[in-house]
Amino acid sequence: MTETDAFTRHDEAAVDPLYWTSSASKEKLHTYIMNNLGGLADGFTEPIQATSVEGMLHPPLQMRDMTPPALPKGRVTLVGDAVHPMVPFRGEGGNMAMKDGMSLAMTLDSNEEGNVQNLLKLYEGEMSPRTTESVLASRAAAFA
């Protein structure tokens, strides 16, 4: 496969470090992919079918995401992929990181009374629901 050709399959068990793809040969991965292209339009499968065994990425790439966790109280916060990595199927990761930076800057620059910890909690209160929605929409788009 080239850098632009991809075959994706959702499997909850893939988070296990001993998942079958971690030790499968390129030949076994290639066979699995070629046997599971059914139902996809020819325009999508042509580049994949043209991929040789040698062109397989080994070990295969695993994409993971995470909704923003509750962050501990303190004078440090997170933005972008550090707090809400997402799969690339809606192209929103960079946009959310920029929105995080703007939201954090505007919150810290606000005239709100309070200490930095309170201001960071205000930012996190805005960021968390916004990015959770984006992470979940990107995840859903991966399987649409």
Contacts in CASP RR format, 6 or more apart in sequence:
PFRMAT RR
TARGET T0000
AUTHOR 0000-0000-0000
METHOD contacts of the structure
MODEL  1
MTETDAFTRHDEAAVDPLYWTSSASKEKLHTYIMNNLGGLADGFTEPIQA
TSVEGMLHPPLQMRDMTPPALPKGRVTLVGDAVHPMVPFRGEGGNMAMKD
GMSLAMTLDSNEEGNVQNLLKLYEGEMSPRTTESVLASRAAAFA
1 7 0 8 1.000
1 47 0 8 1.000
1 48 0 8 1.000
1 51 0 8 1.000
1 55 0 8 1.000
1 56 0 8 1.000
1 57 0 8 1.000
2 47 0 8 1.000
2 51 0 8 1.000
2 55 0 8 1.000
4 47 0 8 1.000
5 47 0 8 1.000
5 48 0 8 1.000
5 51 0 8 1.000
7 33 0 8 1.000
7 36 0 8 1.000
7 37 0 8 1.000
7 48 0 8 1.000
8 63 0 8 1.000
8 142 0 8 1.000
9 36 0 8 1.000
10 142 0 8 1.000
10 143 0 8 1.000
11 19 0 8 1.000
13 19 0 8 1.000
14 21 0 8 1.000
14 62 0 8 1.000
15 64 0 8 1.000
21 29 0 8 1.000
21 59 0 8 1.000
21 60 0 8 1.000
22 59 0 8 1.000
24 32 0 8 1.000
25 58 0 8 1.000
26 53 0 8 1.000
26 54 0 8 1.000
26 55 0 8 1.000
26 56 0 8 1.000
26 58 0 8 1.000
27 53 0 8 1.000
29 56 0 8 1.000
29 58 0 8 1.000
29 60 0 8 1.000
30 51 0 8 1.000
30 52 0 8 1.000
30 53 0 8 1.000
30 56 0 8 1.000
33 48 0 8 1.000
34 48 0 8 1.000
34 49 0 8 1.000
37 45 0 8 1.000
37 48 0 8 1.000
37 49 0 8 1.000
38 45 0 8 1.000
63 87 0 8 1.000
63 88 0 8 1.000
63 142 0 8 1.000
64 85 0 8 1.000
64 87 0 8 1.000
65 84 0 8 1.000
65 85 0 8 1.000
65 86 0 8 1.000
65 87 0 8 1.000
65 135 0 8 1.000
65 138 0 8 1.000
65 139 0 8 1.000
66 84 0 8 1.000
66 85 0 8 1.000
66 135 0 8 1.000
67 84 0 8 1.000
67 131 0 8 1.000
67 132 0 8 1.000
67 135 0 8 1.000
67 136 0 8 1.000
68 83 0 8 1.000
68 84 0 8 1.000
68 124 0 8 1.000
68 127 0 8 1.000
68 128 0 8 1.000
68 131 0 8 1.000
68 132 0 8 1.000
68 135 0 8 1.000
69 83 0 8 1.000
71 77 0 8 1.000
71 78 0 8 1.000
71 83 0 8 1.000
71 124 0 8 1.000
73 117 0 8 1.000
73 121 0 8 1.000
74 117 0 8 1.000
74 120 0 8 1.000
75 116 0 8 1.000
75 117 0 8 1.000
75 120 0 8 1.000
76 120 0 8 1.000
77 83 0 8 1.000
77 104 0 8 1.000
77 120 0 8 1.000
77 123 0 8 1.000
77 124 0 8 1.000
79 97 0 8 1.000
79 100 0 8 1.000
79 101 0 8 1.000
79 104 0 8 1.000
79 127 0 8 1.000
80 93 0 8 1.000
80 94 0 8 1.000
80 96 0 8 1.000
80 97 0 8 1.000
80 100 0 8 1.000
80 131 0 8 1.000
81 93 0 8 1.000
81 97 0 8 1.000
83 100 0 8 1.000
83 127 0 8 1.000
83 131 0 8 1.000
84 96 0 8 1.000
84 127 0 8 1.000
84 131 0 8 1.000
84 132 0 8 1.000
84 134 0 8 1.000
84 135 0 8 1.000
86 92 0 8 1.000
86 93 0 8 1.000
86 96 0 8 1.000
86 134 0 8 1.000
86 135 0 8 1.000
86 138 0 8 1.000
86 139 0 8 1.000
87 138 0 8 1.000
87 139 0 8 1.000
87 142 0 8 1.000
88 138 0 8 1.000
89 138 0 8 1.000
89 139 0 8 1.000
89 141 0 8 1.000
89 142 0 8 1.000
90 134 0 8 1.000
90 137 0 8 1.000
90 138 0 8 1.000
90 141 0 8 1.000
91 138 0 8 1.000
92 134 0 8 1.000
92 137 0 8 1.000
92 138 0 8 1.000
93 134 0 8 1.000
93 138 0 8 1.000
96 130 0 8 1.000
96 131 0 8 1.000
96 134 0 8 1.000
99 127 0 8 1.000
99 130 0 8 1.000
100 127 0 8 1.000
100 131 0 8 1.000
103 123 0 8 1.000
103 126 0 8 1.000
103 127 0 8 1.000
104 123 0 8 1.000
104 127 0 8 1.000
107 119 0 8 1.000
107 120 0 8 1.000
107 122 0 8 1.000
107 123 0 8 1.000
107 126 0 8 1.000
108 116 0 8 1.000
108 119 0 8 1.000
108 123 0 8 1.000
110 119 0 8 1.000
110 122 0 8 1.000
112 118 0 8 1.000
112 119 0 8 1.000
112 122 0 8 1.000
END
